[in-house]
């Protein structure tokens, strides 16, 4: 089996690659990434990509067709990966997250790829008060990032190829320790606050609902998508991935982190305007389709692994929200230094020209 993983040099990619290497030891694993965050390793004892057979660098907007030849499965992680980045780079988000994603899938179909696994998001439900949302419920995306996921799902559904099984995994909000840790995710942020400040600063009023999934459970779901037969659902499917008992209000997450880190206080901004990104999600379909791949990592385990990882790094930065642990800050630094263009393409200038 030959598996191509796009966007593998991000937060989720190293965990996915390690999991696939363990579950498919004979597979040929190929990575393709722009390398914006390649240097953002955290608590890694070796280069995470050592688990791959080959690593290619490039822009998913221009992925070489030959890289898709002979591939059995594409795991498509590449994206402008959260709301702040999507808001700042709205047009790029549409081009990368939507147009390039559908283009890659179409070209994968032409190349004879039999499995296409797309990392979608539960953020497609946006503002959804009331009952937990099922896959058949109306979508209500609130941000450029969420809209890009909705549009990609629609584009993938229109690909008419009876031989390519397409699986859109609507992941709950990611969390957990990684070789390339991000702290611009709600649980990761709270654990960092607890360690660096002894105080969890909640920017919202704490009321929004968020479902959570550890990156290790994301990898397990992706593995299911790679092996899924069309009889497990349909040839094309968009499915919520998470667990019904892991829908939390933000204030409950803050309290759970504080409890796991004695002496930590919680400061909630009760005067904050309402957060329009609030949704509970129903994950019963995934439990039926993939009973052996349901989430296993508990909230406390995610918190403890994050804490252990951060402490092993000697993490103590009280200003981490303005640091390279925040993906938007990395992109802004690249652009300010002239390494990236405003449309998120690597500059063609040589290093000596940049420093001139």
VOGU-27920 format. One line per field, with one value per residue (C-alpha): residue number from 0; residue in three letters; x, y, z. Coordinates in Angstrom, 1 decimal, always signed. Each point is the difference from the previous one (the first is absolute). Layout:
# VOGU-27920
num	[NUM, ...]
residuo	[Ala, ...]
east	[X, ...]
north	[Y, ...]
up	[Z, ...]
***
This chain:
# VOGU-27920
num	[0, 1, 2, 3, 4, 5, 6, 7, 8, 9, 10, 11, 12, 13, 14, 15, 16, 17, 18, 19, 20, 21, 22, 23, 24, 25, 26, 27, 28, 29, 30, 31, 32, 33, 34, 35, 36, 37, 38, 39, 40, 41, 42, 43, 44, 45, 46, 47, 48, 49, 50, 51, 52, 53, 54, 55, 56, 57, 58, 59, 60, 61, 62, 63, 64, 65, 66, 67, 68, 69, 70, 71, 72, 73, 74, 75, 76, 77, 78, 79, 80, 81, 82, 83, 84, 85, 86, 87, 88, 89, 90, 91, 92, 93, 94, 95, 96, 97, 98, 99, 100, 101, 102, 103, 104, 105, 106, 107, 108, 109, 110, 111, 112, 113, 114, 115, 116, 117, 118, 119, 120, 121, 122, 123, 124, 125, 126, 127, 128, 129, 130, 131, 132, 133, 134, 135, 136, 137, 138, 139, 140, 141, 142, 143, 144, 145, 146, 147, 148, 149, 150, 151, 152, 153, 154, 155, 156, 157, 158, 159, 160, 161, 162, 163, 164, 165, 166, 167, 168, 169, 170, 171, 172, 173, 174, 175, 176, 177, 178, 179, 180, 181, 182, 183, 184, 185, 186, 187, 188, 189, 190, 191, 192, 193, 194, 195, 196, 197, 198, 199, 200, 201, 202, 203, 204, 205, 206, 207, 208, 209, 210, 211, 212, 213, 214, 215, 216, 217, 218, 219, 220, 221, 222, 223, 224, 225, 226, 227, 228, 229, 230, 231, 232, 233, 234, 235, 236, 237, 238, 239, 240, 241, 242, 243, 244, 245, 246, 247, 248, 249, 250, 251, 252, 253, 254, 255, 256, 257, 258, 259, 260, 261, 262, 263, 264, 265, 266, 267, 268, 269, 270, 271, 272, 273, 274, 275, 276, 277, 278, 279, 280, 281, 282, 283, 284, 285, 286, 287, 288, 289, 290, 291, 292, 293, 294, 295, 296, 297, 298, 299, 300, 301, 302, 303, 304, 305, 306, 307, 308, 309, 310, 311, 312, 313, 314, 315, 316, 317, 318, 319, 320, 321, 322, 323, 324, 325, 326, 327, 328, 329, 330, 331, 332, 333, 334, 335, 336, 337, 338, 339, 340, 341, 342, 343, 344, 345, 346, 347, 348, 349, 350, 351, 352, 353, 354, 355]
residuo	[Unk, Unk, Unk, Unk, Unk, Unk, Unk, Unk, Unk, Unk, Unk, Unk, Unk, Unk, Unk, Unk, Unk, Unk, Unk, Unk, Unk, Unk, Unk, Unk, Unk, Unk, Unk, Unk, Unk, Unk, Unk, Unk, Unk, Unk, Unk, Unk, Unk, Unk, Unk, Unk, Unk, Unk, Unk, Unk, Unk, Unk, Unk, Unk, Unk, Unk, Unk, Unk, Unk, Unk, Unk, Unk, Unk, Unk, Unk, Unk, Unk, Unk, Unk, Unk, Unk, Unk, Unk, Unk, Unk, Unk, Unk, Unk, Unk, Unk, Unk, Unk, Unk, Unk, Unk, Unk, Unk, Unk, Unk, Unk, Unk, Unk, Unk, Unk, Unk, Unk, Unk, Unk, Unk, Unk, Unk, Unk, Unk, Unk, Unk, Unk, Unk, Unk, Unk, Unk, Unk, Unk, Unk, Unk, Unk, Unk, Unk, Unk, Unk, Unk, Unk, Unk, Unk, Unk, Unk, Unk, Unk, Unk, Unk, Unk, Unk, Unk, Unk, Unk, Unk, Unk, Unk, Unk, Unk, Unk, Unk, Unk, Unk, Unk, Unk, Unk, Unk, Unk, Unk, Unk, Unk, Unk, Unk, Unk, Unk, Unk, Unk, Unk, Unk, Unk, Unk, Unk, Unk, Unk, Unk, Unk, Unk, Unk, Unk, Unk, Unk, Unk, Unk, Unk, Unk, Unk, Unk, Unk, Unk, Unk, Unk, Unk, Unk, Unk, Unk, Unk, Unk, Unk, Unk, Unk, Unk, Unk, Unk, Unk, Unk, Unk, Unk, Unk, Unk, Unk, Unk, Unk, Unk, Unk, Unk, Unk, Unk, Unk, Unk, Unk, Unk, Unk, Unk, Unk, Unk, Unk, Unk, Unk, Unk, Unk, Unk, Unk, Unk, Unk, Unk, Unk, Unk, Unk, Unk, Unk, Unk, Unk, Unk, Unk, Unk, Unk, Unk, Unk, Unk, Unk, Unk, Unk, Unk, Unk, Unk, Unk, Unk, Unk, Unk, Unk, Unk, Unk, Unk, Unk, Unk, Unk, Unk, Unk, Unk, Unk, Unk, Unk, Unk, Unk, Unk, Unk, Unk, Unk, Unk, Unk, Unk, Unk, Unk, Unk, Unk, Unk, Unk, Unk, Unk, Unk, Unk, Unk, Unk, Unk, Unk, Unk, Unk, Unk, Unk, Unk, Unk, Unk, Unk, Unk, Unk, Unk, Unk, Unk, Unk, Unk, Unk, Unk, Unk, Unk, Unk, Unk, Unk, Unk, Unk, Unk, Unk, Unk, Unk, Unk, Unk, Unk, Unk, Unk, Unk, Unk, Unk, Unk, Unk, Unk, Unk, Unk, Unk, Unk, Unk, Unk, Unk, Unk, Unk, Unk, Unk, Unk, Unk, Unk, Unk, Unk, Unk, Unk, Unk, Unk, Unk, Unk, Unk, Unk, Unk, Unk, Unk, Unk, Unk, Unk, Unk, Unk, Unk, Unk, Unk, Unk, Unk, Unk]
east	[+0.0, +1.2, -1.5, +0.5, -0.4, -0.4, +0.7, +2.0, +2.4, -2.7, -1.5, -2.0, +2.3, +2.8, -2.5, -1.8, +3.3, +1.1, -3.3, -0.1, +3.5, -1.0, -3.3, +1.4, +3.7, +0.4, -1.7, +2.0, -0.8, +0.6, -0.3, -0.7, +0.1, +0.8, +2.2, -1.3, +0.2, +2.7, +2.3, -2.8, +1.0, -0.8, +1.3, +1.1, +2.9, +0.4, -1.3, -3.7, +0.3, +2.4, -3.1, -0.6, +1.6, +0.3, -0.8, -0.8, -0.3, -2.4, -3.2, -3.2, -1.3, +2.5, +0.5, +1.8, -2.2, +2.8, -0.1, -3.5, +0.8, +0.0, -1.5, -2.7, -1.1, +0.2, -0.3, -0.6, +0.9, +1.4, -1.9, +0.2, -0.9, -2.1, -2.3, +2.6, +2.1, -3.1, -1.2, +3.3, +0.6, -3.6, +0.7, +3.0, -2.2, -2.5, +2.7, +1.9, -2.7, -2.7, +1.1, +3.4, -1.7, -2.6, +2.6, +2.2, -2.9, -0.9, +3.5, +0.3, -3.1, +1.7, +3.1, -2.0, +0.1, -2.5, -0.3, -0.2, -0.2, -0.7, +0.6, -3.2, -1.3, -3.0, +0.4, -2.3, -2.9, +1.1, -2.7, -2.3, -1.9, -2.1, +0.4, +3.2, +0.4, -0.1, +1.4, -3.5, -0.5, +0.4, +3.6, +0.6, +3.7, +1.0, +3.5, +2.1, +1.6, -3.3, -1.4, +3.0, -0.7, -3.7, +0.9, +2.6, -2.5, -2.4, +2.7, +1.1, -3.5, -0.3, +3.0, -1.5, +2.4, -1.6, +3.5, +1.1, -1.4, -0.1, -0.1, -0.5, +0.8, -1.7, +2.4, -0.8, +2.4, +3.5, +2.0, +3.0, +3.7, +1.9, +3.5, -1.1, -2.2, -2.5, -1.2, -2.7, -2.5, -2.3, +1.2, +3.6, -0.2, -1.5, +2.7, +2.7, -1.7, +0.0, +3.7, +1.4, -2.3, -1.8, -3.1, -2.3, -1.1, -3.3, -0.5, -3.7, -2.8, +0.6, -3.4, +0.8, -0.2, +2.9, +0.5, +3.6, +2.1, +3.6, +2.4, +0.6, -3.6, +0.0, +2.7, -2.1, -3.0, +2.2, +1.2, -3.7, -0.5, +2.9, -1.4, -3.7, -2.1, -2.8, -2.4, +0.9, -2.3, +0.2, +2.7, +0.0, -0.6, +0.4, +0.0, +0.4, +3.1, +0.1, -1.9, -3.4, +1.4, +2.7, -2.2, +1.1, -0.7, +3.2, -0.3, -0.1, +3.2, +1.7, -1.2, +1.2, +3.5, +0.1, -1.0, +2.9, +2.4, -0.5, +0.4, -1.2, -2.7, -2.6, -0.8, -3.0, -0.8, -3.7, -0.2, +1.1, -2.5, -1.7, +2.1, -1.9, +2.0, -1.9, -1.2, -0.6, +0.4, -1.5, +2.6, -2.3, +0.4, +3.8, -0.5, -2.1, +2.2, +3.4, -0.5, +3.6, +1.3, -2.1, +2.0, +1.9, +2.0, -1.8, -0.1, +2.2, +2.5, +0.3, +0.5, +2.7, +1.8, +0.0, +1.3, +2.7, +1.1, +0.1, +1.9, +2.6, +0.6, +0.6, -3.0, -0.6, -0.9, -2.7, -0.3, -0.5, -3.1, +2.3, +2.7, +0.9, -2.3, -2.8, -0.2, -1.1, +3.1, +2.2, -1.5, +0.2, +3.7, +0.7, -1.8, +1.7, +3.4, -0.8, +0.1, -3.7, -2.1, -3.4, -1.7, +2.0, +2.5, +3.7, +2.0, +2.4, +2.6, +3.2, +1.0, +2.6, -2.6, -2.4, +2.6, +1.2]
north	[+0.0, +3.5, +2.9, +3.7, +2.4, +3.7, +2.6, -2.6, +2.6, +1.6, -0.8, -3.2, -1.4, -1.4, -1.9, -1.3, -1.1, -1.9, -1.7, -1.1, -1.3, -2.2, -1.2, -0.4, -0.9, -1.1, +3.1, +2.6, +3.3, +3.2, +3.6, +3.2, +3.3, +3.7, -0.1, +3.2, -1.7, -2.6, +1.7, +0.1, -3.3, -0.4, -2.6, -2.1, -2.4, -0.5, +1.5, -1.2, -0.7, -2.8, -2.2, +0.8, -1.5, +3.3, +3.7, +2.4, +3.7, +2.2, +2.0, -2.1, +2.6, -1.5, -3.6, -2.0, -2.6, -2.5, +0.0, -1.5, -2.8, -3.4, +1.4, -2.2, +2.6, +3.8, +1.4, +3.7, +2.0, +3.1, +3.2, +3.5, -1.5, +2.2, +3.0, +2.7, -1.0, -0.4, +3.4, +1.6, -2.0, -0.4, -0.3, -2.3, -2.1, -0.4, -0.9, -2.4, -1.6, -0.2, +0.3, -1.8, -2.7, -0.8, +0.2, -2.5, -2.4, +0.3, -0.7, -2.8, -1.5, +0.3, -1.7, -3.0, +0.7, -2.1, +1.8, +3.7, +1.1, +3.7, +1.6, +2.1, +1.6, +0.2, +3.8, -0.3, +0.0, +3.5, +1.5, -2.9, +0.5, -2.9, -3.7, -1.6, +0.3, -3.0, -0.4, +0.6, +3.3, +3.4, +1.4, +3.5, +0.9, +3.3, +0.5, -0.3, -3.1, -1.7, +1.1, -1.5, -3.4, +0.2, +0.8, -2.7, -2.6, +1.1, -0.1, -3.5, -1.2, +1.0, -2.1, -2.8, -3.0, -3.3, -1.3, +2.7, -0.2, +3.6, +0.5, +3.4, -0.1, +2.9, +0.0, +1.5, +2.7, -1.5, -0.2, -1.9, -0.1, -0.1, +0.1, +3.4, +1.3, +2.8, +2.2, +1.7, -2.7, +0.3, -2.9, +0.4, +3.8, -0.7, -2.5, +2.4, +2.7, -2.2, -0.9, +3.4, +2.3, -2.1, +1.7, -1.0, +3.1, -0.8, +2.6, -0.8, -0.1, -3.8, -1.0, -1.2, -3.7, -1.9, -3.7, -1.2, -2.7, -0.9, -0.1, -3.7, -0.7, +2.1, -2.3, -3.1, +1.5, +0.8, -3.6, -1.1, +2.3, -1.5, -3.5, +0.8, -1.9, +1.7, -2.3, +1.7, +2.9, +1.0, +0.6, +3.7, +0.8, +3.0, -1.2, +1.6, -1.3, +0.2, -1.3, +0.9, +0.3, +2.4, +3.1, +2.6, +3.6, +2.1, +0.8, -3.7, -0.6, +2.8, -1.6, -3.4, +1.4, +1.9, -3.2, -1.9, +2.7, +0.9, +3.6, +1.2, +2.7, +0.6, +3.5, +0.2, +3.2, +0.3, +3.2, -1.6, +0.3, -3.3, -2.4, -1.0, -3.2, -2.3, -3.5, -3.4, -2.9, -3.5, -2.6, -3.1, -0.7, -0.3, -2.4, -2.2, +0.2, -0.3, -1.7, -1.1, +3.5, +2.0, +2.5, -1.5, +2.9, +1.6, +3.7, -0.5, -2.0, +2.8, +2.5, -2.1, -0.7, +3.6, +1.0, -2.6, +1.0, +3.7, -0.5, -2.2, +2.9, +2.3, +2.0, +3.2, +2.7, +2.3, +1.7, -3.2, +1.4, +2.4, -2.7, -2.5, -2.5, +1.8, -0.9, +3.5, +1.5, -2.3, +1.0, +3.7, -0.4, -1.7, +2.8, +2.8, -1.5, -0.3, -3.8, -0.3, +2.1, +1.3, -2.8, -2.6, -1.0, -0.3, +3.0, -0.6, +2.3, -1.5, +0.4, +2.6, +2.1, -0.3, +1.4, +2.8]
up	[+0.0, -0.8, +2.1, -0.8, +3.0, -0.9, +2.7, +2.0, +1.5, +2.1, +3.4, -0.9, -2.6, +2.2, +2.1, -3.2, -1.6, +3.2, +0.3, -3.6, +0.2, +2.9, -1.5, -3.6, +0.5, -3.6, -1.5, -1.9, +1.8, -2.0, +1.4, -1.9, +1.7, -0.5, +3.2, +1.5, +3.4, -0.6, +2.7, +2.6, +1.7, +3.7, +2.4, -3.0, +0.5, -3.7, -3.2, -0.2, -3.7, +0.5, +0.1, -3.7, -3.0, -1.8, +0.6, -2.8, +0.2, -1.9, -0.1, -0.1, -2.5, -2.4, +1.1, -2.7, -1.8, +0.1, +3.8, -0.2, -2.4, +1.6, +3.2, +1.7, +2.6, +0.4, +3.6, -0.6, +3.1, -1.8, +0.8, +1.4, +3.3, +2.2, +0.3, +0.7, -3.0, -2.1, +0.9, -0.8, -3.2, -1.2, -3.7, +0.6, +2.2, -2.8, -2.5, +2.2, +2.2, -2.7, -3.6, +0.4, +2.1, -2.6, -2.8, +1.8, +0.4, -3.6, -1.1, +2.5, -1.7, -3.4, +1.4, +1.3, +3.7, +1.8, +3.3, +0.7, +3.7, +0.6, +3.4, +0.3, +3.2, +2.3, -0.3, -3.0, +2.5, +1.2, +2.2, +0.9, +3.3, +1.3, -0.8, -1.1, -3.8, -2.2, -3.5, -1.5, +1.8, -1.6, -0.2, +1.3, -0.5, +1.7, -1.4, -3.1, +1.3, +0.7, -3.4, -1.8, +1.6, -1.0, -3.6, -0.2, +1.2, -2.7, -2.6, +1.0, -0.1, -3.6, -1.2, -2.0, +0.5, +1.1, +0.7, +2.5, +3.6, +1.4, +3.8, +1.5, +3.7, +1.8, +2.9, +3.4, +1.2, +0.1, +3.2, +1.4, -0.1, -3.3, -1.4, -1.5, +2.8, -0.6, +2.9, -2.0, +0.8, +3.0, +2.3, -1.0, +0.8, +3.4, +1.0, -1.1, +2.1, +3.0, -0.3, -1.0, +2.0, +2.7, -1.3, -2.9, -1.9, -1.8, -2.7, -0.5, +2.6, +0.3, -1.3, -3.6, -0.6, -1.6, -0.7, +0.4, -1.5, +0.8, -3.0, +0.7, -0.5, -3.2, -1.3, +0.8, -1.9, -3.0, +0.0, -0.2, -2.9, -1.9, +0.4, -0.2, -2.6, -1.8, +1.8, +3.3, -0.6, -3.7, -2.5, +1.1, +3.6, +2.3, +3.6, +3.4, +1.8, +3.8, +2.9, +1.4, +3.6, -1.1, -0.7, +2.5, +0.8, -0.1, +3.7, +0.8, -1.9, +2.0, +3.3, -1.1, -0.8, +3.3, +1.9, -1.7, +0.9, +3.7, +0.9, -3.4, +0.0, -2.7, -1.3, -2.3, -1.9, +0.9, -2.0, -3.2, -3.0, -0.9, -2.0, -3.1, -0.3, +2.4, -0.8, +1.5, -2.4, -0.3, -0.7, +0.0, -3.7, +0.3, +3.0, -2.3, -3.0, +1.7, +3.4, +0.2, -0.7, +2.5, +2.1, +2.9, +1.5, +2.9, +0.8, +3.0, -2.0, -2.6, +2.8, +1.7, -3.3, -0.9, +3.5, -0.1, -3.5, +0.8, +3.2, -1.7, -2.4, +3.0, -1.2, +2.0, -2.4, +1.4, -3.4, -2.0, -1.7, -1.8, -0.8, -2.6, +1.7, -1.7, -3.7, -1.2, +1.7, -1.9, -3.3, +0.9, +0.9, -3.4, -1.9, +2.1, -0.8, -3.7, +0.0, -0.9, -2.3, +1.2, -1.9, +2.0, -2.7, +0.8, -1.3, -2.9, +1.6, +1.2, +3.8, -0.8, -1.8, +2.9, +2.4, -2.3]
***
